[in-house]
């Protein structure tokens, strides 16, 4: 008996579907392009030329991240059009806190069986995130891996590169006692703490937040702060920036402080909002755990001199952000104090 010749498709990998996806996403990718991009999709590597004369001593800043188990909520609801925004946001906001402008982005999409409609929705979100950040989507990888992922499951990773003038790097070294902490409002938990969030949702059942299905509300995409913060950097001497991700304010703000300094946070200066009230109540989560797991309504913290506070808040609010005085820098032990 002669065995039937096997094909890659017999093994679960559809090359034609992958080619179809590339053609479908080309218009999405074109929307993100910058003049520095030298080639479109299809090459072995993305090409990006730093603009001649713009930098004297350019420093490239790179970042990579995913969106964690927030993906499971997207897959549960079959809502795939915003999770790509989360992916971009987690990377570009990290690059931004060094003072760098995000230049280009690459994505990695892995699945068991490629559904081109789902993948196209995901990549449309990635393209939208890149558009919001001003970064070019110059490449990516779609990996179809049968038996590695269950039907309907996929995973994402993102990679971003930005640039900043060496003399304009922000590293927190100029922060001193008396400086002021500004908060920028988040859109929700962003893309952190979702393993705990899913436990809370299991307890809560068919719960709502402000009249909206809780699971759907918790899919709100991560806010991208690139354009407002870059506008701020052009006018104000920002001393430090902290992207509030896993670990919350408690763990992230000390990363930009020198020994001998504390961040004193005025807890009366803002209200975390209905999403965080819901999580705390339905999960019986104490406040210390909330602050160490979630951003609690603060997506980014900015450190400026006291004399620059009014100008900084004005620029940020004019850019569409909600900014306020969150606290101040005081002598201490490189910790966060909540007062």
Helices and strands as residue ranges (DSSP letters): H 15-30, E 58-65, H 70-77, H 83-96, E 101-111, H 116-133, E 136-144, E 154-165, G 166-168, E 180-185, H 194-204, E 208-209, E 212-213, H 214-217, H 226-233, E 240-243, H 248-252, G 253-256, E 261-265, G 267-269, H 274-283, H 287-293, E 298-304, G 306-308, H 309-318, E 323-331, E 336-338
